[in-house]
Amino acid sequence: SLRGSWRLRSGNGSVSLRAEVPGCVHTALLRRGLIQDPYYRFNDVMYRWISLDNWTYSRTFKTPFDVRKWQKVNLVFEGVDTVAQILLNNVTLGRTDNMFNRYSFDITSVIQEVNFVEVRFLSAVSYAAEQSRCHKAHSIPPACPPPVQKGECHVNFIRKEQCSFSWDWGPSFPTQGIWKDVRIEAYNLYHLIYFSLTPFFEKSAQQWHLEVESVFDIVSSKPVAGLVTVIIPKLQTQQTFSVKLQPGEGSIVLLVNINKSSEVEAWWPNGHGKQTGYNMTTTFVMEAGYQIEKFSKVYFRTVELVQEPIPGSPGLSFYFRINGRPIFIKGSNWIPADSFQDRVTYDTLRLLLKSAADANMNALRVWGGGVYEQDEFYDICDEIGIMIWQDFMFACALYPTDQNYLESVRAEVSHQVRRLKSHPSIILWSGNNENEAAIATNWFSIPPADIGIYVQDYITLYVKNIREIVLSEDRSRPFVASSPTNGLESVKEGWLSQNPYDTHYGDTHFYDYNNDCWNWTMYPKTRFASEYGFQSWPSFSTIEKVTSPEDWSYTSNFSLHRQHHEGGNFQMLEEVGHHFKLPQSPDPVKKFKDMIYLTQVMQAQCIKTETEFYRFSQSEIIKGEGHTMGALYWQLNDIWQAPSWASLEYGGKWKLLHYFAQNFFAPLLPVAYEDKGMLHIYGISDLHVDHKLTLRVVVHAWSSLEPVCTLAKEGVTVKAQSAVPVYNESISDLLERCRNCTRKSCVVTFCLVGEEGLQSPTNHHFLSSLKDAVGLEKTHLSASVSKQDDIYIFVLQTTAIAPFVSLDVGNIKGRFSDNGFLMTEEKKMVVFYPWEPTSVEELESSLILTSLLDVV
């Protein structure tokens, strides 16, 4: 391995320092104290010079083996970011221009006992601009991001993380560096490059098969013969194959039949079963004696994307069947966890993905403007049951299709599919993010006469190239060309449908910041919601790390600078203003903290309303729409400390939205909505069996902790994996039944309770805006903290009903069992799960308790 310490120097040699590989220029400068935290205040703009320079990485190394004894020696880069010339002992080995590709250079004739390797980078920004200038055929929009993003131009001309030139939630840090492993490998005869496992279930024989594919480089001048043995001890499966490998690069595919008398446990998504995997050993023994032993984990699961007619509705369904069972997809969208990939450690990934699973998610969409994630990301998803909708890295733009570009993309796609296809967590390949919609709804104002050429480019790139490769490399999972798409209908219309947002087909993306988000009728009753969301600000403790006191107001230069979505800060105020009184405190810092809290409450309540709407629409068709089978909100995580759509802040802290997600994605949940003066409650279940339950409906007056009236409806049947109406009553009857209640003075809460401790979260329905609520009093909230084993118990007490109670322990890393809740009882117990050692004293002194009436 050539990991570790390298030299790094700037273009003119004025800056020279030690740098770690894997790594990038920014983190190297930061480690040496030559720059401040790039995320601090306005540094994203201050440090533009770094990415405009051309940097060179170099090092010397001794060859740890006798070069003459090996037929072939390669220098292999798992990832180069992005445009570079690679030299060994002053001989140019080749060039790189694709961050997502693996590069292997034959250095057999160049390597010596002591070697000098150099990677000369070219600024990604100037390269992209040059590529755009050279593209004479027709313009490829968009040229630049909107000014509010403070980004760089022509990112669609470079195969690099698209959001590294800025996005509407992230900064512009076009990095340079060796971002993945780099090593020397030497071999005789044969070498294994890729190894993958694909399970298939044969229905007629009721038997599992395993396709084992190995891609080799054969350096012998004549064929190499030998034996391959596959052993899966737990499944009493052992098979030996005799194989013959021809000179050159070639692959062999072996079909292993799993022993029929063994009970194969399938891999299930989170909440639907276990993530059973089996240890497997594959041994290659070739004629020249030396053997390769490969240890892997193999998982068995099937996936189908079902698109078929629905009775009583035009269009087609769009849902996933895993192991033959339809699964409602619950989750979010994943963006890169940092602008500097070398800072994304296994622990970072584990924390974020575990937080997704802890919020009852079973899926994430790896969005097409970031990176194909590292191996560990998919390993963790396999392990905890998070399904992955995997985009290819193209987003919100049109792209060139000249020969060089297509060749680079083809290499990228085949490398990534080979690298990732063994993961059971990946359930779908998707060609791009929003590019079908960009052409169909003409985002870039292309004159109608010219649109044909862009349609042609689109089909060339996503259908004739990416799709072709995916189909030849991986027959085990579905492919869609874009998201949103109309699925088979888009295919029928020549891969570009007239309206990719059609609710009768495929998936939709939906955003609306103008209307009242509590009004469920504004949301599309779609087959599958793959993107939707609202912004909020991250906690004060998160912002504090990258600001100075003059930044602590909603209208400061910092607050404007950090908001990369046009009008975003104002849109949040508007959305908050629909239902809450805006903060008026004369103390600017208090006002800022109140504003942060309200944006988080608003975001949580908005996405709760929208997600519950998608969940209760799963079993019904109304006016031809419905059968919604997926809800992936935008977005899970943050790339830096800024206002965004995320539910997890940079660093992993849960926003109120993430606590709400834990409830609105719960496996059993009652959901209420109003329609024409009627209150409807649905029982939603992801459980695999029907349950007889009791629905408890409790009405509270805002002014009292004693319920005004309660109703228990027994013998409510909630069917397995469906959403069924369990209760309805006109609001006027409800108010009459519960004496002295008006819409403004009362609130409804409800939950489902069953046998053996089966219980849903308690849900709420507001009968009016909280700014109009009558009888709410400022409460006295207090908490006592105690330790129990590895967790901390917070016992909260209130003197009055408290809406949106938030517990915040500042920078202490961890999460609560519940947060942002409506407190309708005098006492409530909340558990704190620490992610690092802490103490009762620390927690007590850091705790800030806020509820709606603390906002002044």
PANUVO-214162 format. One record per residue (C-alpha): x, y negated, z negated. Coordinates in steps of 0.1 Angstrom, whole numbers, padded with zeros to 4 digits, always signed. Each point is the difference from the previous one (the first is absolute). Layout:
# PANUVO-214162
XYZ
...
//
This chain:
# PANUVO-214162
+0000+0000+0000
+0011-0036+0007
-0023-0014-0026
+0015-0024-0025
+0023-0029+0003
+0006-0018+0033
+0014-0034+0010
-0024-0026+0013
+0009-0032+0018
-0019-0028+0017
+0003-0009+0036
+0029-0025-0003
+0016+0019-0029
-0006-0028-0025
-0020+0023-0023
+0016+0034-0009
-0012+0023-0028
-0005+0036-0011
-0033+0015+0009
-0019+0032-0008
-0013+0023+0027
-0029+0008+0003
-0007-0037-0004
-0004-0033+0018
+0017-0034+0001
-0024-0018-0022
+0003+0025-0029
+0038+0001+0004
+0002-0038-0003
-0024+0001-0030
+0020+0027-0018
+0032-0020+0003
-0018-0031-0013
+0005-0019+0033
-0037-0007+0003
-0029-0003-0025
-0030+0023+0000
-0013-0003+0035
-0036+0000-0014
+0007-0030-0022
-0021-0030+0009
+0008-0012+0035
+0030+0023+0007
-0018+0018+0028
+0006-0032+0020
+0033-0010-0016
+0016+0033+0009
-0010+0001+0037
+0037-0004+0009
+0007+0035-0012
-0021+0017+0027
+0011-0025+0027
+0037+0011-0005
+0016+0031+0015
+0014+0022-0027
+0025+0029+0001
+0002+0030-0023
+0033+0019+0000
+0020+0026-0020
+0028+0024+0002
-0004+0037-0009
+0022+0031-0001
-0013+0030+0019
-0005+0026-0028
+0006+0030+0024
+0023+0011+0028
-0014-0016+0031
+0015+0027+0023
-0020+0028-0016
-0033-0014+0012
-0016+0001+0034
-0022-0031-0006
+0001-0029-0024
-0028-0026-0001
-0004-0033-0017
-0037-0001-0010
-0021-0031-0010
-0034+0009-0015
-0009-0037+0004
+0017-0032+0013
-0018-0033-0004
+0000-0008+0029
+0021-0013+0028
+0037+0011-0002
+0031+0011+0018
+0016+0031-0017
+0038+0004+0001
+0023+0027-0013
+0037-0007+0001
-0007-0029+0024
-0018+0022+0025
-0036-0010+0007
-0022+0030-0007
-0033-0016+0010
-0026-0025-0009
-0032+0000-0021
-0031-0020+0005
-0027+0019-0019
-0003+0000-0038
-0023+0031+0001
+0023+0022+0019
+0027+0024-0010
+0033-0004+0018
+0026+0027+0004
+0034-0008+0017
+0024+0027+0012
+0034-0009-0015
+0018+0033+0006
+0027-0017+0021
+0002-0032-0020
+0002+0011-0036
+0035+0000-0017
+0013+0007-0035
-0006-0036-0011
-0028-0019+0018
-0014-0034+0002
-0038-0003+0007
-0017-0033+0009
-0036-0009+0005
-0003-0034+0017
-0034-0014-0005
-0018-0026+0022
-0026-0022-0016
-0034+0016+0005
-0015-0035+0005
+0023-0010+0028
-0002+0035+0016
-0039-0002+0000
+0001-0034+0016
+0025+0011+0026
-0022+0031+0009
-0030-0022+0003
+0019-0024+0023
+0012+0029+0022
-0035+0013+0004
-0009-0016+0032
-0031+0020+0010
-0028-0015-0021
-0002-0015-0034
-0004+0023-0030
-0020-0018-0027
+0000-0011-0027
+0033-0020+0004
+0001-0011-0036
-0018+0004-0033
-0023-0028-0012
+0021-0028-0017
-0016+0007-0034
+0021+0033+0000
+0033-0018+0004
+0012+0029+0021
+0022+0008+0030
-0012+0005+0036
-0002+0029+0025
+0000+0029-0026
-0019+0021+0026
+0032+0001+0021
+0020+0019-0026
-0005+0035-0015
+0002-0012-0035
-0023-0003-0030
-0025-0024+0015
-0008-0018-0032
+0036-0008-0007
-0005-0031+0023
-0028-0010-0024
-0037+0010-0005
-0030-0016-0016
+0009+0016-0033
+0038+0000+0003
+0032-0019+0005
+0024-0001+0030
+0031+0019-0009
+0013+0016+0033
+0026+0022-0017
+0032+0015+0015
+0016+0031-0015
+0005+0037-0001
-0033+0007-0017
+0002+0038-0002
+0025+0028-0003
+0032+0001+0021
+0022+0030+0002
+0026+0021+0020
-0011+0035+0009
+0023+0026+0015
-0010+0034+0014
+0009+0030+0022
-0025+0019+0021
-0033-0014-0012
-0015-0026-0022
-0035-0005-0013
-0014-0035+0006
-0037+0002-0008
-0020+0026-0019
-0037+0000-0003
-0029+0021-0012
-0036-0001+0013
-0027+0022-0015
-0029+0012+0021
-0031+0018-0012
-0015+0025+0025
-0037+0002-0008
-0008+0032+0018
+0027+0020-0018
-0004-0020-0032
+0038-0003-0001
+0026-0027-0005
+0029-0003+0024
+0031-0022-0003
+0018-0015+0029
+0036-0006-0009
+0018-0022+0025
+0037-0006+0000
+0018-0024+0023
+0037+0008+0005
+0031-0014+0017
+0018+0030+0015
+0037-0009+0008
+0011+0035+0009
+0005+0004+0038
-0020+0032+0000
-0034+0010-0017
+0001+0006-0037
-0020+0029-0014
-0010+0009-0035
-0027+0006-0026
-0023-0023-0018
-0017+0011-0032
-0030-0018-0015
-0009+0009-0036
-0030-0014-0021
+0003+0021-0032
-0033-0011-0016
-0019+0010+0032
+0018+0034+0004
+0010-0012+0034
+0033+0008+0017
+0008+0001+0037
+0031+0003+0020
+0004-0011+0036
+0028+0005+0024
+0007-0032+0020
+0022-0011+0028
+0010-0037+0003
+0011-0014+0033
+0028-0026+0003
-0011-0037-0005
-0028-0013-0021
-0029+0023-0003
-0027+0011-0024
-0014+0034-0011
-0035+0005-0014
-0007+0030-0022
-0034+0011-0009
-0002+0014-0036
-0031+0020-0009
-0009-0005-0037
-0006+0033-0018
-0038+0005+0002
-0002+0016-0035
+0014-0032-0015
-0024-0026-0013
+0011-0032+0017
-0009-0031-0021
-0006-0029+0023
+0013-0036-0005
-0028-0023-0011
-0002-0038-0001
+0000-0017-0035
-0034+0007-0017
-0009+0030+0022
+0023+0027-0013
+0037+0008-0006
+0030-0009+0021
+0014+0035+0001
+0033+0004+0019
+0021+0031+0005
+0038+0003-0001
+0014+0014+0032
+0035+0009+0011
+0010+0002+0036
+0034+0016+0008
+0018-0003+0033
+0027+0026+0005
+0017-0005+0033
+0026+0022+0017
+0031-0020-0011
-0007+0008-0036
-0009-0033-0016
-0036-0004-0011
-0023-0029-0007
-0024+0003-0029
-0030-0024-0001
-0022-0003-0031
-0034-0016+0005
-0034-0004-0015
-0028+0011+0022
-0036-0011-0004
-0031+0015+0016
-0029-0023+0011
-0020-0007+0031
-0012-0034+0012
-0026-0010+0025
-0013-0034+0011
-0037+0006+0006
-0016-0021+0027
-0034+0014+0010
-0036-0012+0005
-0020-0009-0031
-0037+0007-0001
-0020-0032+0000
+0029-0022+0011
+0018-0011+0031
+0037+0005+0002
+0022+0026-0018
+0011+0009-0035
+0036-0008-0011
+0011+0020-0030
+0027+0024-0012
-0004+0036-0009
+0027+0015-0021
+0001+0038-0003
-0035-0001+0016
-0014-0024-0026
-0011-0035+0009
+0019-0025-0023
-0011-0036-0006
+0033-0019+0004
+0006-0024-0030
+0031-0022-0001
+0019-0029+0014
+0026-0012+0024
+0038+0002-0006
+0024-0027+0010
+0038+0000-0006
+0007-0002-0037
+0029-0025+0004
+0015-0022+0027
+0033+0018-0007
-0005+0037+0005
+0030+0010-0021
-0018-0013-0031
-0028+0024+0005
+0011+0029-0022
-0017+0033-0007
-0013-0015-0033
-0015-0029+0019
-0019+0023+0023
-0010+0024-0028
-0015-0028-0021
-0020-0015+0029
-0013+0033+0013
-0008+0013-0034
-0019-0032-0006
-0020+0008+0031
-0008+0035-0012
-0008-0013-0035
-0026-0023+0016
-0018+0031+0015
+0014-0007+0034
+0005+0030+0024
+0014-0018+0030
+0022-0029+0012
+0005-0014+0035
+0037-0007+0007
-0005-0032+0020
+0016-0005+0034
+0018-0032-0007
+0024+0014-0026
+0023+0031+0001
-0005+0037+0003
+0005+0007-0037
+0029+0019-0015
-0001+0038-0005
-0006-0004-0038
-0032-0020+0007
-0016+0029+0019
+0014+0026-0025
-0018-0019-0029
-0032-0002+0021
+0002+0038+0006
+0005+0005-0037
-0028-0022-0013
-0026+0005+0028
+0000-0033+0018
-0010+0004+0036
+0018-0023+0025
-0014-0017+0031
+0033-0006+0018
+0002-0029+0024
+0028-0003+0025
+0018-0033-0005
-0018-0024+0023
-0023-0027-0015
-0021-0030+0011
+0019-0006+0032
+0005+0010+0036
+0033+0018+0008
+0023+0003+0031
+0001+0032+0019
+0032-0002+0020
+0021+0031+0004
+0026-0007-0028
-0027-0009-0025
-0021+0031+0008
+0031+0023-0003
+0008-0015-0034
-0037+0005-0011
+0000+0036+0013
+0031+0009-0020
-0015-0017-0031
-0034+0018+0003
+0015+0034+0005
+0025-0005-0028
-0027-0012-0025
-0025+0028+0010
+0027+0026-0004
+0011-0014-0033
-0035-0003-0015
-0023+0026+0015
+0006+0026-0028
-0017-0022-0025
-0036+0011-0008
-0007-0035-0013
+0001-0014+0035
-0035+0006+0015
+0000-0024+0030
+0024-0017+0024
-0012-0034+0012
+0016-0018+0029
-0001-0036-0013
-0017-0025-0022
-0027-0022+0016
+0015-0001+0035
-0031+0015+0017
-0021-0027-0017
+0026-0027+0010
-0005+0008+0037
-0038+0008-0002
-0009-0032-0018
+0028-0020+0017
+0019-0014-0031
+0026-0015+0022
-0022-0018+0025
+0012+0018+0030
-0017-0012+0032
-0025+0027+0012
+0019+0004+0033
+0032+0011-0018
-0015+0023-0026
+0004+0031+0022
+0038+0000-0003
-0002+0000-0038
-0025+0028+0000
+0024+0019+0022
+0029-0007-0024
-0022+0011-0029
-0008+0034+0016
+0036+0005+0011
+0013-0006-0036
-0025+0017-0022
-0016+0026+0022
+0026+0011+0026
+0030-0002-0023
-0009+0001-0037
-0030+0023+0003
+0018+0023+0024
+0029+0005-0024
-0023+0005-0030
-0020+0026+0018
+0031+0019+0011
+0017-0002-0034
-0030+0005-0023
-0032+0018+0008
-0010+0003-0037
-0017-0034-0006
-0021-0025+0018
+0012-0031+0019
-0018-0033+0006
+0015-0027+0022
-0008-0029-0022
-0018-0013-0032
-0027-0012+0002
-0011+0022+0028
-0032+0016+0012
+0017+0033+0001
-0013+0023+0028
-0021-0029+0013
+0032-0021+0005
+0015+0029+0019
-0031+0003+0022
+0002-0037+0008
+0036+0004+0012
+0017-0004-0035
-0012-0036-0004
-0036-0003-0011
-0021-0031+0006
-0005-0004-0038
+0024+0019-0022
-0020-0013-0030
-0031+0020+0009
-0015+0014-0032
-0013+0031+0018
+0035+0013+0008
+0035+0004-0015
+0014-0023-0026
-0004-0038-0007
+0020-0028-0015
-0021-0027-0016
+0008-0034-0016
-0023-0028-0009
+0012-0028-0024
-0030-0024+0006
-0030+0019-0012
-0009+0011-0035
+0018+0033-0006
-0026+0011-0026
-0025+0003+0029
+0004+0036+0012
-0021-0007+0032
+0030-0019+0015
+0021+0032+0002
-0001+0023+0031
-0016+0033-0005
+0029+0017+0018
+0010+0037+0004
+0034-0007-0016
+0013-0032-0016
+0038+0001+0004
+0007-0037-0009
-0019-0026-0020
+0010-0023-0028
+0003-0033-0019
+0030-0018-0014
+0009-0008-0035
+0030-0014-0019
+0024+0022-0019
+0003-0003-0038
+0017-0030-0015
+0027+0023-0014
+0008+0012+0035
+0001-0035+0015
+0020-0014-0029
+0031+0020+0011
+0003-0019+0033
-0011-0035-0010
+0009-0030-0021
-0026-0018-0021
-0007-0027+0026
-0014+0029+0022
-0027+0010-0025
-0031-0016+0016
-0024+0013+0026
+0009-0030+0023
+0038-0001-0006
+0024+0001+0030
+0009+0035-0011
-0036+0012+0000
-0005-0014+0035
+0034+0014+0012
-0007+0035-0014
-0035+0003+0017
+0007+0014+0035
-0036+0003+0010
-0015-0031+0015
-0024-0017-0024
+0004+0030-0024
+0002-0020-0033
-0031-0020+0010
-0019+0032+0010
+0006+0015-0034
-0014-0032-0017
-0031+0002+0022
-0006+0037-0007
+0005-0006-0038
-0023-0030+0002
-0029+0021+0012
-0004+0017-0034
+0023-0017-0025
+0007-0035-0013
+0034-0012+0011
+0025-0008-0027
+0001-0036-0012
+0027+0001-0027
+0020-0033-0004
+0030+0022-0006
+0014+0009+0034
+0017+0032-0011
-0032+0012-0017
-0020-0009+0031
+0025+0020+0022
-0003+0031-0023
-0038-0003+0000
+0000-0002+0038
+0022+0031+0003
-0023+0019-0023
-0031-0011+0020
+0015+0010+0033
+0008+0034-0014
-0036+0004-0014
-0014-0012+0034
+0021+0023+0020
-0008+0030-0022
-0038-0007+0001
+0000-0006+0038
+0018+0032+0009
-0020+0019-0025
-0032-0012+0017
+0013+0009+0035
+0014+0034-0010
-0031+0010-0019
-0020-0009+0031
+0022+0023+0021
-0003+0028-0025
-0038-0001-0003
-0003-0001+0038
+0016+0035+0004
-0031+0021+0001
-0025-0022+0017
-0008-0015+0035
-0018-0033+0000
-0009-0015+0034
+0025+0024+0015
+0029-0011-0022
+0016+0018-0030
+0017+0033-0007
+0030-0021-0013
+0027+0025-0009
+0030-0021-0009
+0009-0032-0019
+0036-0012+0002
+0002-0035-0014
+0028-0025+0010
+0025+0003-0017
+0016+0022-0027
+0033-0016-0007
+0020-0033+0003
+0033-0007+0017
+0007-0031-0023
-0016-0022-0026
-0027-0019+0018
-0037-0003+0006
-0011+0030+0021
-0027+0026+0005
+0020+0026-0022
-0014+0017-0031
+0035+0008-0013
+0024-0029-0005
+0036+0000+0010
+0016+0021-0028
-0030+0022-0003
-0022-0019-0025
-0037+0008+0005
-0022-0029+0010
-0036+0001-0012
-0010+0014+0034
+0021+0031-0006
-0018+0006-0033
-0033-0005+0018
+0011+0025+0027
+0005+0026-0027
-0038-0004-0006
-0014-0006+0035
+0020+0030+0013
-0011+0022-0030
-0010+0035+0010
-0035-0006-0016
-0015-0035+0002
-0033-0017-0002
-0003-0030+0023
-0027-0027+0000
-0010-0025+0026
-0030-0022+0006
-0021+0000+0031
-0032-0022+0004
-0005-0003-0037
+0006+0036-0008
+0028+0014-0021
+0013+0033+0015
+0025+0023-0018
+0018+0027+0019
+0019+0029-0015
+0033+0006+0019
+0019+0032-0004
+0033+0014+0014
-0004+0031-0022
-0004+0033+0017
-0032+0011-0017
-0034-0015-0007
-0005-0014-0035
-0031-0006-0021
+0006-0033-0018
-0015-0027-0021
+0000-0035+0013
+0002-0026-0028
-0011-0035+0009
+0007-0027-0027
-0011-0036+0002
+0018-0026-0021
-0008-0036-0006
+0033-0020+0004
-0007-0014-0035
+0001+0032-0019
+0020+0032-0005
-0033+0018-0008
-0016+0015+0032
-0033-0015+0010
-0012+0033+0013
+0013+0034+0011
-0013+0026+0023
+0012+0036+0004
-0011+0018+0031
+0007+0037-0005
+0003+0028+0025
+0015-0022+0027
+0016+0023+0027
+0031-0014+0016
+0010+0022+0029
+0035+0011+0007
+0021-0024+0022
-0029-0024+0008
-0017-0032-0010
-0036+0004-0010
-0026-0025-0013
-0007+0007-0037
-0020-0030-0011
-0019-0030+0012
-0020-0027-0016
-0011-0035+0010
+0020-0027-0018
-0032-0016-0012
-0012+0032-0016
+0034+0005-0016
-0001-0035-0015
-0035+0005-0013
+0009+0034-0015
+0029-0016-0018
-0017-0028-0019
+0013-0036+0002
+0024+0008+0028
+0005-0022+0030
+0025+0004+0028
+0023-0025-0016
-0002+0013-0035
+0005+0037+0005
+0024+0025+0015
-0005+0037+0009
+0025+0028-0007
-0004+0036+0008
+0018+0034+0000
-0005+0036+0007
+0005+0026-0027
+0001+0038+0004
+0009+0032-0019
+0034+0008-0015
+0012-0036-0001
-0007-0008+0036
-0004-0037+0002
+0003-0028+0026
+0015-0034-0007
-0026-0025-0012
-0009-0023+0029
-0016-0034-0001
-0024-0021+0022
-0002-0038-0004
-0035-0014+0005
+0014-0035+0006
+0033-0018+0005
+0020-0002-0032
+0002-0038+0004
-0038+0000-0005
+0000+0025-0028
-0020-0012-0031
+0009+0010-0035
+0036+0009+0005
+0020-0012-0030
+0037-0004-0004
+0011+0031-0019
+0027+0007-0025
+0020+0028+0015
+0026+0018-0021
+0021+0032+0003
+0019+0023-0023
+0028+0021+0015
+0012+0034-0012
+0023+0027+0013
-0010+0036+0006
+0027+0023+0015
+0011-0017+0032
-0030-0023+0004
-0014-0031-0017
-0036-0004-0011
-0015-0035+0002
-0032-0004-0020
-0019-0031+0012
-0027-0018-0019
-0024-0026+0013
-0026-0022-0017
-0020-0004+0032
-0004+0015+0035
+0031-0006+0019
+0002+0002+0038
+0032+0010+0018
+0022+0006-0031
+0036+0000+0011
+0029+0014-0020
+0034-0013+0011
+0033+0010-0016
+0022-0022+0023
+0032+0017+0011
-0005+0032-0020
-0002+0027+0027
-0030+0023-0003
-0037+0002+0007
-0032+0001-0021
-0027+0027+0002
-0025-0027+0009
+0001-0038+0006
-0022-0028+0013
-0030+0016-0016
-0033-0013-0012
+0001+0004-0037
-0036+0006-0014
+0009+0017-0033
+0017-0014-0030
+0029+0024+0002
+0019+0016+0029
+0031+0022+0002
+0025-0005+0028
+0031+0021+0005
+0033-0015+0012
+0023+0024+0019
+0035-0015-0001
+0024+0005+0030
+0030-0009-0021
+0007+0001-0038
-0018-0027-0020
-0014-0005-0035
-0031-0010-0019
+0016-0033-0009
+0010-0008+0036
-0035+0008+0013
-0017-0021-0028
+0022-0030+0007
-0004+0002+0038
-0038+0007+0001
-0022-0026+0016
-0037+0007-0002
-0022-0019+0025
-0037+0002+0008
-0021-0022+0023
-0009-0026-0027
+0037-0007-0007
+0001-0017+0033
-0007-0037-0005
//
